[in-house]
């Protein structure tokens, strides 16, 4: 009698057999894991993942779902994912115990070993409770008929078992990714072949590289013959020459405005083709600036060939193919955020882990790597080290400010641009003026008066509150730019800033630090509130960027009225204060200044993510250990605890509010009528603003926002908030979080 994995209506002859499904998943999982020398284990988890579906109870469940009577039904418990895990632990020793995480979690997600986020789903408990399943007559018969094939090759320990670090927990994640993606793909091919057929239309990396270099050569030929453009050409040449080096860790340290995006991409394409790598992944620090990089790549290789995967992606640019590719990053060029990239590498859910195996055999450009959060620097650095060392992934640490990542041997990171190019000296386009007395703070009135002396000036401050307060002191016509504006609004404002600068029109801009990385604007004068050295350098990159001024651009660092309330920013201020006070000054145009700054900054951090050692065995440099910490027991990992703790953005402290801007009213109406459907939620991301959770109660009380009741259950606590008062969102500053609440016009019908 046939044993089935999936059903499709009342005609049993059209159902997918368990044999066909397991074999197909095994082949796919093996091919995915081959990229990191683990194909044999990929095949094993594929063959075993659905063994529990041989249960009579599961076969009866399939029949009931299709209206077929089953007189032999023997109970309602048809869970199946634990059976293969139990067999692995019983028959394959330590390797089987490691792979048991993957099989047991292929639906619900990687489990903790014990206790943790979901105690009842812990692997230690499931391996005991599900053990009787493999003794059931139908399951035992299936195992007896197939297990000789499962162990036809002797299992020798994979590379991850030979190391005393987090290699094994990372390897388990990658094996899990191979299994769940293979399972998703084969199930989709059977259940929805039309959808599956859309996945195989990507243009080859070689074809995209040909288009890219043709366009880049054309751009370079038509560019003005300026000193800056000549240096950019030298940087490109150096990057293309470095592409011949063997895969691993690289750094691209180029001052802002040196053309890192295009030169880094030139390296990525040539390096991938030279070494047989499969894709290029661009990782950007902020959603607010990712569009610019994606737009540049679209211009060079075509919009349809750039997979943009992040929360603020404009669904108008989405195609059926790109929607599917975003599930597992099966595309030649991917542009994503640091949040999406690193949180996926520490995730436990099947849907988020599908893509991980496709990071192997890739070139990953980590743009503005210095912006990685200090509190998570160690676990971020560990994933970088693992990918480069074991998964044939070349990682490019792209930055304008030299950064040494703790836990990574500095000698293993190869600089792509020779020191002989002397970029910091030759690309000097500004004079940075530090405050003469860092103990004396200035008022916003004083700063506003100075800014008004210039027709074109950019002032960058540390927080949204600072941006709001300074903007309020400025004359009409000043432009405000902050994360208090939704993504759609920010895009329009940045485009208008660029237009006015291009036409040499007067423009004064007050902005938060969101313009410091990835936004190509060029002002003759930039003011920067006191902050860390790397942010000062990034701000200077918005001044005289193209070197068109007769002399140097002017960058003025000033002491704002108060120190920052944000710990990461405050640590940067303190580190900068220490350098200016005790080191006899700082030269932001000297590359040697940055290692000293980051040493001071990291010295002020709490632990940079040391706590992850207890979950994943992450190695921690001895000098960073405080007290005694005990490593996890061998193969006892807390994957769900780690996923819960690893949040690059503290979502618990922020609440998204859907604002009324542009076309959002129609989307809000659709949300109320249809509920949180995927396409609606993707579109509405462009019209959301994050507000502090502590402010939600006050905003509700003032009637500025409301919690929506949405289908299907119209629950009171949906967790979705929407702007109600018209005056709460302003055309000039966005969401008026610091205003006085309702205005008289809000009461006009």
C-alpha positions in Angstrom: 0.0 0.0 0.0 1.3 3.5 -0.9 2.3 5.8 1.9 1.7 9.5 1.0 3.3 12.8 1.9 0.9 15.3 0.4 -2.7 15.1 -0.9 -4.5 17.0 -3.6 -8.2 16.1 -3.7 -10.2 12.9 -3.6 -8.2 11.1 -6.3 -5.6 9.2 -4.4 -3.7 8.3 -7.6 -2.7 12.0 -7.9 -1.2 12.3 -4.4 2.5 12.6 -3.8 4.0 9.5 -2.2 6.3 9.8 0.8 9.0 8.0 -1.2 8.9 10.6 -4.0 8.8 13.5 -1.6 11.7 12.3 0.6 13.9 11.5 -2.4 13.3 14.8 -4.0 13.9 16.7 -0.8 17.1 14.7 -0.2 18.4 15.5 -3.7 17.8 19.2 -3.3 19.1 19.4 0.2 22.2 17.5 -0.8 22.9 19.9 -3.7 22.5 22.9 -1.4 24.8 21.4 1.3 27.4 20.5 -1.3 28.5 24.1 -1.4 30.0 23.7 2.0 31.2 20.0 1.8 28.2 18.6 3.6 26.1 17.0 0.9 26.0 13.6 2.5 24.3 15.2 5.6 22.0 17.2 3.5 20.8 14.0 1.8 20.3 12.2 5.2 18.1 14.9 6.7 16.1 15.1 3.5 15.5 11.3 3.5 14.5 11.3 7.2 12.6 14.6 7.7 9.1 13.2 7.0 9.5 9.6 8.3 6.7 10.2 10.8 4.3 10.7 7.9 4.3 6.9 7.6 2.2 6.8 10.8 -1.3 5.3 10.2 -2.7 8.4 12.1 -1.1 10.7 9.5 -2.3 8.7 6.5 -5.8 8.8 8.1 -5.5 12.6 8.5 -4.7 13.1 4.8 -7.8 11.1 3.9 -10.1 13.0 6.3 -8.8 16.3 4.9 -10.0 15.1 1.5 -13.4 13.7 2.6 -12.3 10.1 2.4 -13.6 7.7 5.1 -11.0 5.6 6.8 -12.1 2.7 8.9 -8.6 2.0 10.1 -8.0 5.4 11.7 -6.2 4.9 15.0 -6.1 8.3 16.7 -5.9 12.0 16.3 -2.2 12.5 17.1 -0.6 12.7 13.6 2.5 14.8 14.5 5.4 13.6 12.3 8.6 15.8 12.6 10.0 14.1 15.7 10.3 10.6 14.4 13.3 11.2 12.1 15.0 13.2 14.8 14.6 10.2 17.2 16.1 7.8 14.6 19.1 10.1 14.0 19.9 10.4 17.7 19.6 6.7 18.2 21.6 5.6 15.2 24.1 8.3 14.3 25.7 9.4 17.6 26.8 13.0 17.9 26.2 13.8 14.2 22.7 12.4 14.6 22.0 14.6 17.6 23.2 17.7 15.7 21.0 16.9 12.7 18.0 16.1 15.0 17.6 19.8 15.6 17.0 20.3 11.9 14.5 17.4 11.4 12.6 18.1 14.6 12.3 21.8 13.7 11.7 21.7 10.0 8.1 23.0 10.6 8.1 24.8 13.9 11.6 26.2 13.7 15.0 25.3 15.3 14.3 24.3 18.9 16.1 25.0 22.1 17.8 22.0 23.7 15.9 22.5 27.0 13.6 25.0 28.7 14.0 28.3 26.8 11.4 30.1 24.8 9.1 27.1 24.3 9.8 24.5 27.0 7.3 21.9 25.6 9.0 22.0 22.2 12.5 21.7 23.5 14.5 19.0 21.7 15.5 17.1 24.9 11.8 16.6 25.6 10.8 15.8 22.1 13.4 13.1 21.7 11.9 11.3 24.7 8.2 11.9 23.9 8.4 11.1 20.2 10.6 7.9 20.7 7.5 5.6 20.7 6.5 6.9 17.2 9.4 5.0 15.5 8.2 1.8 17.1 4.7 2.1 15.7 4.1 -0.8 13.2 3.6 1.4 10.1 6.6 3.7 10.9 8.8 0.7 11.8 7.9 -1.0 8.6 8.9 2.1 6.6 12.2 2.5 8.5 13.0 -1.2 7.9 12.4 -0.9 4.2 14.6 2.2 3.8 17.2 2.5 6.5 19.9 0.5 4.7 20.0 3.3 2.1 20.3 6.0 4.7 23.5 4.7 6.0 25.0 3.2 2.9 28.0 5.6 3.3 29.9 5.8 6.6 29.3 9.1 8.3 32.6 10.8 9.3 32.4 14.0 11.4 32.0 17.2 9.3 34.5 20.0 9.6 32.3 21.7 12.2 32.9 18.9 14.7 36.7 19.4 14.7 36.6 22.9 16.2 36.2 24.4 19.7 34.0 27.3 18.8 30.6 28.1 17.4 31.2 26.3 14.1 28.9 23.5 15.0 25.9 25.6 16.0 26.4 27.6 12.8 26.7 24.4 10.7 23.4 23.2 12.2 21.7 26.4 11.1 23.1 26.0 7.6 22.0 22.4 7.4 18.5 23.4 8.7 18.4 26.0 5.9 19.2 23.4 3.3 16.4 21.1 4.6 13.6 23.6 5.0 14.3 25.3 1.6 14.3 21.9 -0.1 11.1 20.9 1.7 9.4 24.1 0.7 10.5 23.9 -2.9 9.4 20.3 -3.5 6.1 20.7 -1.7 5.4 23.8 -3.8 6.3 21.9 -7.0 3.7 19.3 -6.1 1.0 21.6 -4.6 1.4 24.6 -6.9 3.4 23.8 -10.1 2.5 27.1 -11.7 4.0 29.1 -8.9 7.1 26.8 -8.9 7.6 27.4 -12.6 8.1 31.2 -12.0 11.3 30.5 -10.0 13.6 29.5 -12.9 13.9 32.8 -14.9 16.9 34.5 -13.4 19.5 35.9 -15.8 23.0 34.5 -15.3 25.6 36.3 -13.2 27.9 36.4 -16.3 25.3 38.2 -18.4 24.7 40.7 -15.6 28.4 41.3 -15.2 28.7 42.0 -18.9 25.9 44.6 -18.7 27.4 46.2 -15.6 30.9 46.7 -17.0 29.6 48.0 -20.3 27.6 50.6 -18.4 30.4 51.4 -16.0 32.9 51.9 -18.8 30.5 54.2 -20.5 29.9 56.2 -17.3 33.7 56.5 -16.7 34.3 57.7 -20.3 31.6 60.4 -20.0 32.6 61.6 -16.5 34.3 65.0 -16.1 38.1 64.8 -16.0 38.4 65.9 -12.3 40.9 64.9 -9.7 38.1 63.1 -7.7 37.0 61.1 -10.8 40.6 60.2 -11.6 41.0 58.8 -8.1 37.8 56.9 -8.4 39.1 55.3 -11.5 42.3 54.2 -9.7 40.1 52.7 -6.9 38.1 50.7 -9.4 41.3 49.4 -11.0 42.6 48.3 -7.6 39.3 46.5 -6.8 39.3 44.6 -10.1 42.9 43.6 -9.6 42.0 42.3 -6.0 39.2 40.2 -7.5 41.8 37.5 -8.5 42.6 36.8 -4.8 41.2 33.6 -3.2 37.8 34.0 -1.5 37.8 35.1 2.1 37.7 38.4 4.0 38.5 41.7 2.3 38.3 45.3 3.3 37.5 48.2 1.1 38.6 51.3 3.0 37.9 54.4 1.0 37.1 57.9 2.2 33.4 59.0 1.6 32.8 60.0 -2.0 35.5 57.7 -3.4 33.0 55.6 -5.3 32.9 52.5 -3.0 29.5 51.3 -4.4 30.5 50.9 -8.0 34.1 49.8 -7.3 33.0 47.3 -4.7 30.4 45.9 -7.2 33.1 45.7 -9.9 35.2 43.6 -7.5 32.1 41.4 -6.6 31.3 40.6 -10.2 34.8 39.8 -11.3 35.6 37.9 -8.1 32.4 35.8 -8.4 33.1 34.9 -12.0 36.8 34.2 -11.3 36.0 31.7 -8.4 32.7 30.3 -9.5 30.6 32.0 -6.8 26.8 32.2 -7.4 25.6 35.6 -6.4 26.3 39.1 -5.1 24.7 40.3 -1.9 24.8 43.9 -0.9 24.1 44.6 2.7 23.1 48.2 3.6 22.9 49.6 7.2 19.6 51.5 7.0 16.3 51.0 5.2 16.2 54.8 4.8 19.2 54.7 2.4 18.9 51.3 0.7 16.9 52.6 -2.2 19.8 54.7 -3.5 22.1 51.7 -3.8 19.4 49.5 -5.3 18.6 52.3 -7.8 22.2 52.5 -8.8 22.4 48.7 -9.4 19.1 48.8 -11.3 20.4 51.5 -13.6 23.4 49.2 -14.4 21.9 45.8 -14.7 18.1 46.3 -15.1 15.4 46.7 -12.5 14.2 43.1 -13.0 17.6 41.7 -12.0 17.9 43.3 -8.6 16.2 41.5 -5.7 15.5 44.1 -3.1 14.6 42.5 0.2 13.7 44.7 3.2 10.8 46.0 5.1 10.5 49.3 3.2 10.6 47.9 -0.3 8.2 49.5 -2.7 5.8 46.8 -3.8 5.2 48.7 -7.0 8.7 47.3 -8.0 7.8 43.8 -7.0 7.2 41.0 -9.6 5.9 37.5 -9.0 9.5 36.3 -9.6 11.1 38.7 -7.1 8.4 37.9 -4.5 9.4 34.2 -4.7 13.1 34.9 -4.8 12.9 36.9 -1.6 11.8 33.8 0.2 15.2 32.1 -0.3 17.4 34.7 -2.1 17.7 32.5 -5.1 18.7 35.4 -7.3 22.1 36.6 -8.8 22.0 40.0 -7.1 20.4 40.7 -3.7 20.2 44.1 -1.9 19.1 43.8 1.7 19.6 45.5 5.1 22.0 44.6 7.9 18.9 43.9 10.0 17.6 41.3 7.5 21.0 39.8 6.9 22.2 39.3 10.5 18.9 38.6 12.2 18.3 35.9 9.6 21.7 34.3 10.5 20.5 34.1 14.1 16.8 33.3 13.4 15.1 30.0 14.3 11.9 30.2 12.1 11.9 28.1 9.0 10.7 30.9 6.8 13.6 33.2 7.8 16.2 30.5 7.6 15.4 29.3 4.1 17.8 31.8 2.6 20.9 31.0 4.7 22.4 28.3 2.5 22.3 30.7 -0.5 24.7 33.1 1.3 27.3 30.3 0.9 29.2 30.6 -2.4 28.5 34.3 -2.6 30.2 37.7 -2.5 28.7 39.7 0.4 29.5 43.5 0.5 28.8 44.8 4.0 28.5 48.5 3.3 29.3 51.0 6.1 30.3 48.1 8.3 31.3 50.5 11.1 27.6 51.1 11.8 27.1 47.6 13.1 25.6 48.0 16.7 28.4 47.7 19.3 26.2 45.7 21.6 26.1 42.9 19.0 29.5 43.3 17.5 30.9 39.9 18.7 28.0 37.7 17.3 28.0 39.7 14.1 31.8 39.3 13.7 31.4 35.6 14.4 28.9 35.1 11.5 31.3 37.0 9.2 34.2 34.7 10.3 32.2 31.5 9.9 30.9 32.4 6.4 34.4 33.4 5.2 36.2 30.5 6.7 33.8 27.6 6.0 31.2 28.5 3.5 33.2 29.8 0.5 31.8 33.3 1.1 33.8 36.4 0.3 33.0 39.2 2.7 33.9 42.8 1.8 34.0 45.1 4.8 33.3 48.4 3.1 33.9 51.5 5.1 35.4 55.0 5.1 36.7 54.5 8.6 39.1 51.6 9.4 37.4 49.1 11.7 38.9 46.0 13.4 36.2 43.5 14.3 36.8 41.7 17.6 37.2 37.9 17.3 38.6 38.2 13.7 42.3 37.9 13.0 43.2 41.2 11.4 45.9 39.4 9.3 43.1 37.4 7.6 41.5 40.6 6.2 43.0 41.8 2.9 42.8 45.4 2.0 41.8 45.8 -1.7 43.1 49.3 -2.2 46.9 49.7 -1.8 48.2 52.1 0.9 50.4 53.7 -1.8 47.3 55.3 -3.3 47.3 57.6 -0.2 43.5 58.1 -0.5 42.9 60.1 2.7 45.4 62.8 1.7 44.5 62.9 -2.0 40.7 62.8 -1.4 40.8 65.6 1.2 38.0 68.0 0.2 37.1 69.5 3.6 38.5 71.1 6.6 37.0 69.8 9.8 36.8 72.3 12.7 36.3 70.7 16.1 34.9 72.8 18.9 37.7 74.8 20.7 36.1 74.1 24.1 34.2 70.8 24.4 33.1 71.6 27.9 30.9 74.5 26.7 27.6 73.6 25.0 25.7 75.9 22.6 22.0 76.7 22.2 19.9 75.9 19.1 19.3 79.6 18.7 23.0 80.2 18.3 23.4 77.3 15.8 20.3 78.6 13.8 21.8 82.1 13.6 25.1 80.6 12.1 23.3 78.4 9.6 21.3 81.4 8.3 24.6 82.9 7.2 24.8 80.3 4.3 22.6 79.9 1.3 23.5 76.2 1.0 24.2 74.4 4.3 23.4 71.0 5.9 23.2 70.5 9.6 23.2 67.0 11.0 22.1 66.3 14.6 21.9 63.2 16.8 18.2 62.6 17.4 14.7 63.3 16.1 14.1 65.6 19.1 17.2 67.7 18.3 16.1 67.9 14.6 12.6 69.1 15.6 14.0 71.7 18.0 16.6 73.1 15.7 14.2 73.1 12.7 11.8 75.2 14.8 14.4 77.9 15.1 15.1 78.1 11.3 13.4 80.4 8.8 10.7 79.3 6.3 12.1 77.3 3.4 14.4 75.2 5.6 14.1 71.5 4.9 13.6 68.9 7.7 14.7 65.3 7.2 14.4 62.6 9.8 12.9 59.1 10.5 9.8 61.0 11.7 8.9 61.0 8.1 7.7 57.8 6.4 9.8 56.2 3.7 7.7 57.6 0.9 8.0 61.1 2.3 11.8 60.8 2.8 12.3 59.7 -0.8 10.5 62.8 -2.1 12.4 65.1 0.2 15.8 63.7 -0.7 15.0 63.9 -4.4 14.0 67.6 -3.9 17.3 68.3 -2.0 19.3 66.8 -4.9 17.3 68.8 -7.5 17.9 72.1 -5.7 21.6 71.4 -5.2 21.9 70.4 -8.9 20.3 73.7 -9.9 22.5 75.7 -7.4 19.4 77.0 -5.6 19.5 78.2 -2.0 18.8 75.3 0.4 19.2 74.8 4.2 18.7 71.3 5.6 18.4 70.1 9.2 18.7 66.3 9.3 19.3 63.4 11.6 22.2 61.1 10.9 20.2 59.1 8.3 22.0 61.2 5.6 25.5 60.2 6.8 25.7 56.9 4.9 24.6 56.2 1.3 22.9 59.5 0.5 24.9 61.2 -2.3 24.3 64.9 -1.5 27.0 67.6 -1.9 26.9 70.8 0.3 29.6 73.4 0.5 29.1 73.7 4.3 28.2 71.0 6.8 27.5 71.4 10.5 27.6 68.3 12.7 26.5 68.0 16.3 29.3 66.5 18.5 29.5 62.7 18.0 31.9 59.8 17.3 34.8 60.1 14.9 33.3 57.8 12.3 30.1 59.8 12.1 32.0 63.0 11.8 33.9 61.5 8.8 30.6 60.4 7.3 29.1 63.8 7.7 32.2 65.3 6.0 31.4 63.1 3.1 28.3 65.2 2.4 30.5 68.3 2.0 32.3 69.2 -1.2 31.8 65.6 -2.2 32.7 66.1 -5.9 35.6 68.5 -5.1 34.0 71.3 -7.2 34.8 74.1 -4.8 37.9 76.3 -5.4 39.2 75.5 -1.9 38.1 73.1 0.8 34.6 72.6 2.1 33.8 73.6 5.6 32.7 71.1 8.3 31.9 72.5 11.7 31.6 70.2 14.7 29.6 71.9 17.5 28.6 71.1 21.0 24.8 70.7 21.1 22.7 71.8 24.1 22.7 68.3 25.6 24.5 65.0 25.3 22.7 62.3 23.4 20.1 60.2 25.3 20.9 57.2 23.0 23.5 54.9 24.5 25.3 54.0 21.3 25.6 57.7 20.3 26.6 58.7 23.8 29.4 56.1 23.8 30.6 57.6 20.6 30.6 61.1 22.1 32.5 59.9 25.2 35.1 58.1 23.1 35.6 61.2 21.0 35.8 63.3 24.1 38.6 61.0 25.4 40.6 61.3 22.2 40.3 65.1 22.0 41.2 65.5 25.7 43.9 62.9 26.2 45.4 62.3 22.8 46.3 65.8 21.7 43.6 66.1 19.0 42.2 64.0 16.2 42.8 64.2 12.5 39.7 62.7 10.7 41.7 62.8 7.4 44.3 60.4 8.8 43.4 56.7 8.5 45.5 55.9 11.6 43.1 57.9 13.8 40.3 55.4 13.4 41.7 52.3 15.2 42.4 54.4 18.3 38.8 55.8 18.2 37.2 52.3 17.8 39.4 51.0 20.6 38.1 53.8 22.9 34.5 53.2 21.7 34.6 49.4 22.3 36.2 49.9 25.7 33.0 51.7 26.7 30.7 48.9 25.5 29.0 46.7 28.0 29.9 43.3 26.5 29.5 43.6 22.6 27.3 40.5 22.7 29.3 38.2 25.1 26.0 36.8 26.4 25.6 34.8 23.2 28.3 32.5 24.3 25.9 30.7 26.7 23.5 29.9 23.8 25.8 29.2 20.9 29.3 28.7 22.1 30.6 32.0 20.5 34.3 32.4 21.2 35.0 35.5 23.2 38.5 37.2 23.5 39.7 36.8 27.0 40.1 40.5 27.6 36.4 41.0 27.0 35.3 38.4 29.6 34.0 39.8 32.9 33.9 37.2 35.6 33.5 33.5 34.8 31.1 32.3 32.1 30.4 28.7 31.5 30.1 27.3 27.9 27.1 25.4 26.8 27.3 21.7 27.0 28.2 20.0 23.8 25.3 20.0 21.4 23.1 21.8 23.9 22.1 24.9 22.0 19.4 27.4 22.8 18.5 28.5 19.2 15.2 30.2 20.1 16.6 32.1 23.0 19.4 33.4 20.8 16.9 34.4 18.0 14.8 36.2 20.6 17.8 38.1 22.0 19.5 39.0 18.7 17.6 42.1 17.7 19.6 44.7 15.8 16.8 47.2 16.2 15.0 47.2 19.6 11.5 46.5 18.2 10.1 46.2 21.8 10.8 49.9 22.3 9.3 51.1 19.0 5.8 50.9 17.6 5.0 51.4 13.9 2.2 53.9 13.2 0.6 54.1 9.7 0.5 57.7 8.8 -1.7 59.6 6.3 0.6 60.7 3.5 0.2 60.5 -0.2 -1.8 57.4 -1.2 -1.9 55.8 2.3 -5.6 56.6 2.9 -6.6 54.0 0.3 -4.3 51.4 1.8 -5.7 52.1 5.3 -9.1 51.5 3.9 -8.0 48.2 2.3 -6.5 47.2 5.6 -9.7 47.8 7.5 -11.7 45.9 4.9 -9.5 42.9 4.1 -7.2 42.7 7.1 -3.4 42.4 7.2 -2.9 40.7 3.8 0.7 40.4 2.6 0.4 42.7 -0.4 -1.3 45.4 1.7 1.2 45.2 4.5 4.1 45.4 2.1 2.6 48.5 0.5 1.8 50.1 3.8 5.4 49.8 5.1 6.2 52.8 2.9 3.8 54.9 5.0 4.8 53.9 8.6 6.8 55.8 11.2 8.2 54.2 14.4 7.3 56.0 17.6 8.6 55.2 21.1 6.4 52.6 22.8 6.2 54.8 25.9 4.5 57.6 23.8 1.7 55.4 22.5 -0.5 55.8 25.5 -0.2 59.6 25.4 -0.9 59.6 21.6 -4.0 57.5 22.1 -5.2 59.7 24.9 -4.8 62.8 22.7 -6.6 61.2 19.9 -3.7 61.4 17.5 -3.6 57.7 16.8 -5.9 54.7 17.2 -5.5 50.9 17.3 -7.1 49.4 14.3 -9.7 46.6 14.4 -9.1 44.5 11.4 -10.5 41.3 9.9 -10.9 38.5 10.3 -11.7 38.7 14.0 -11.9 42.5 14.4 -9.9 42.2 17.6 -9.5 45.3 19.8 -5.7 44.6 20.3 -4.5 44.2 16.7 -1.1 45.9 17.4 -1.7 48.0 14.3 -1.8 51.8 14.9 -3.0 54.4 12.5 -2.9 58.2 12.6 -6.4 59.7 13.2 -5.8 63.5 13.7 -5.0 65.2 10.4 -2.5 67.6 12.1 -0.5 64.7 13.6 1.5 64.3 10.3 2.9 67.4 8.8 4.2 68.0 5.2 7.4 69.7 6.6 8.4 67.4 9.5 6.4 64.2 9.2 4.8 62.8 12.4 4.6 65.6 15.0 5.6 63.5 18.0 6.9 66.6 19.9 3.9 68.8 19.2 1.1 69.8 21.5 -1.5 67.3 20.4 -4.8 68.0 18.6 -5.2 71.3 16.7 -8.5 73.2 16.2 -8.7 72.0 12.6 -8.9 68.4 13.8 -12.4 69.1 15.0 -13.6 70.4 11.7 -15.8 67.9 9.8 
